[in-house]
Amino acid sequence: MKPISIQEKRILKLISEGYDAHQIAQAIRISVRSVETYRKNLLSKLNAKNSAELILKAVQANIIKVSLFN
């Protein structure tokens, strides 16, 4: 697996919390297009087909941690 950058980890975490591209862009002060590019690159790096699989693989690889109870 290719290395995941700090910014990619931030975006993964926000995706896992249910944020959409517009909300992520506002939260970390980048463009929506950049968020979409990061997401596309993450899908490729983790060989995932969609956001759900992306988060599952990121958790399994210990890239991010998610809590079932907030």
N, C-alpha and C positions, 0 to 999 in steps of 0.2 A: 504494500500500500504506500502511496506517495504521502509525504508529510503534510499535516494539516496545520495551517498557520493560526496564530492567535486570533486574528480577525475572523477566520473561518469558524473557529471554535465559538466565538461570540455569536455569530450568525446561527450556527447549529443550535446553540442554547436557546436563542430567541425563537427559532422555528419550533423547537420542542415545547416551548411555553405557549404556542398558538399564535404568535405574532405573524402578520402577513408582511409582504415585501414593503408596503408603504410604511407600516409601523416600525419595521426594522430600520428602514432608511432614516426615519426621523430620530429614532432612539440612538443610533450611532453616527448620525450626521454624514451619511453618504447618499448617493443617488439610488433611486429605485432600480435603475438599470444595473448599477454595481451590485446591489443585493441579488438580483436575478443571475448575474454572472457568477457570483460566489456560489450561489445555490447550484447552478449548473455544474460548476467545477467540483463541488462536493459530491454531487450525484455520481460524477465520473470517478472521482478518487475512491469512493466507497462502493462503487459498482451497485448503485441503488436505482430503482426505477421510479420512485416517488418519495415524497417527504416522509411518509410513515416508515418505509423501509430504510430511508436515510437515517432517521433517528434511531431505529432499532439497531442498525449496524454500528452507529456511533456509540451507543450505550454498550453494546457487546464488545467493542474494541476499547472501552474505557476512555474514549475521547471526551465524552460528556457524561454527567450524572444527572438523572432525573428523579424527582420525588413524586411518589404516588399521592402523597398527602401534603398539601401546601400549608 
